[in-house]
Amino acid sequence: MSFGCIKMDKTPPKDMPAYVKLYPGSTQVMNMNLGGMEADAFTTTASADDILTFYRTQGAADGLSETAAPQQAGAAAGDKQLALTDAATGRMLIVVVKPQTSGSMVSLTWKVQPKAGS
């Protein structure tokens, strides 16, 4: 049984898809490649509502539609999440915001798209 490879780094991925954007002024915490999925985490002083508004606006501009976000295991009462997808292209972005004392911890998760010719 193979579980794939997990690779962690403290810098944003260099090949991040154009529809995945880091929140302006955020501070990088880590990114992780989980085989077919990529995740990036960062902190910001922005509120959860401001962050979700940013991603809704960016997602709509990139042709992504809001869908029902999957329930996250262990989510705290104040955590907020957003799921954006484009069924035609298979693009998907999940945004999870965890309020902190001085802002928010944000994680973005997206599907890694196959490279042309692979």
Secondary structure, DSSP 4 states (H G I P E B T S, - for coil): ------EEESS--TT--TT--PPTT-EEEEEEE-SSEEEEEEEESS-HHHHHHHHHHHHHHTT-EEEPPPPPTT--TT-EEEEEEETTTTEEEEEEEEEETTEEEEEEEEEPPPPTT-
